[in-house]
Amino acid sequence: MLAIGLMSGTSRDGIDAAMIETDGEGQAQAIEFHAMPYDDGFRLRLAEACTRAMAMKTQGFEPLIASVEAELTERHVQAVADLLGRSGHIAEDVGVIGFHGHTVAHRPEWGWTWQIGDGAGLAGAFGIPVVADLRSADVAAGGQGAPLMPVYHRALAEGLEKPAVVLNLGGVANITFIGSDGTLIAFDTGMASGLIDNWMQLQGNAAYDAGGACAVVGQVDEERLAAMMADPWFDLPPPKSIDREQFSIDAVKGLNLEDGAATLTAFTAAAVARAIDHLPERPTAIHVGGGGRHNGALMAMLTRQTGVAVMSVDELGWDGDALEAQGFAYMAVRHLKGLPISFPGTTGTPTPMTGGVLFRP
């Protein structure tokens, strides 16, 4: 069927909307993709909603978060409308929408995770069934609720030589490992672009370090980098996940713009290298998706730190910007078919889980 997937990622840069044709199993064909950026004002309101949610002990009503959720849903309605217009399809052609929403707090250690977004409202706007709240059931069962992309990575990587590794560089980084025997392992590795973006917005009056141009001329502060990597989280065995707010730019405050960018970029690369050490087999290549693959300084540091060939997933014919949105479309179809989206080796859930809540129009 035709399915739409929607992703508002931890980088808080905007909404990714993708349409694919898929059976939710081995077939997935990209149809259309649309990225709708957030304006600075909404990005700030979304960041404040995340800060307030992370200060809460459990999910509940908070006026600002509720207001941001309503606005977030309206923006997703617009993104779907734009995507349909670009694709030449009408709503009646689409079988389901996978609606990730936006993670305002991720607390698997406390047994909850919170993605805002009104699934019922989105279903009503187009008359299309919506699968949302894709992480909560996994966390309630004792899993990490993340990462969820491995099931889609596995489908795309069917023809790749194994072991194969797919690395997603959004605000947070996560890795998917597909072993020679088909073993599926996945976990968050640490920060990707989240801290770099925060640093550039605070110190550089820029949304992000375009192409890694700032980091590439800076010097890595090795002492500060070592202190950041000393966090015991990096030594925990997978499966594991983190919230975007778990680390901050405080560790590089006092550095100039370029050195701070270089050190935070090296932090991302060093965390990925540490993650590779947790894998049962060492890969010969790392295939990178997400916005971070456009950062040349980061890609070069990844190569140096891991000692493995690092390349964009675009070289495989995949769309590295669309992968996450496509993945949630794929998972929505799997939900309709009663197929699992998370597994003991990817989130730590005790048994494979379908996940998600279906909202019918």
JOTANOR-V77595 format. One record per backbone hydrogen bond with DSSP energy under -1.0 kcal/mol. NH is the residue of the N-H (numbers start at 1). CO is the residue of the C=O. If there is no record, write none. Layout:
nh,co
NH,CO
NH,CO
This chain:
nh,co
3,20
4,96
5,18
6,98
7,16
8,101
12,9
15,36
16,7
17,34
18,5
19,32
20,3
21,29
22,1
23,27
29,21
31,19
32,19
34,17
36,15
38,13
43,39
44,40
45,41
46,42
47,43
48,44
49,45
50,46
51,47
52,48
53,49
54,50
56,53
66,62
67,63
68,64
69,65
70,66
71,67
72,68
73,69
74,70
75,71
76,72
77,73
78,74
79,75
80,76
81,77
82,78
83,79
84,80
85,81
86,82
87,83
88,84
93,90
94,91
95,2
97,129
98,4
99,131
100,6
102,116
104,114
105,114
107,112
110,107
112,107
114,105
116,102
119,117
122,118
123,119
124,120
125,121
127,123
130,359
131,97
132,357
139,135
140,136
141,137
142,139
143,138
144,347
152,149
153,149
154,150
155,151
156,152
157,153
160,157
164,178
166,176
167,287
168,174
169,289
170,172
173,190
174,168
175,187
176,166
177,185
178,164
179,183
182,179
185,177
186,345
187,175
188,240
189,173
190,173
192,171
193,170
194,171
197,193
198,194
199,195
200,196
201,197
202,198
203,199
204,200
206,200
210,208
212,209
213,210
216,212
218,215
222,220
225,221
226,222
227,223
228,224
229,225
231,228
234,231
235,232
236,233
246,243
252,249
253,250
255,252
260,256
261,257
262,258
263,259
264,260
265,261
266,262
267,263
268,264
269,265
270,266
271,267
272,268
273,269
274,270
275,271
276,272
277,273
278,275
279,276
286,309
287,165
288,311
289,167
290,320
292,169
293,290
294,291
295,292
296,211
296,294
299,295
300,296
301,297
302,298
303,299
304,300
305,301
306,302
307,303
309,284
311,286
313,288
315,312
316,313
317,314
318,313
323,319
326,322
327,323
328,324
329,325
330,326
331,327
332,328
333,329
334,330
335,331
336,332
337,333
338,335
339,334
341,353
342,353
346,343
347,343
348,343
353,342
357,132
359,130
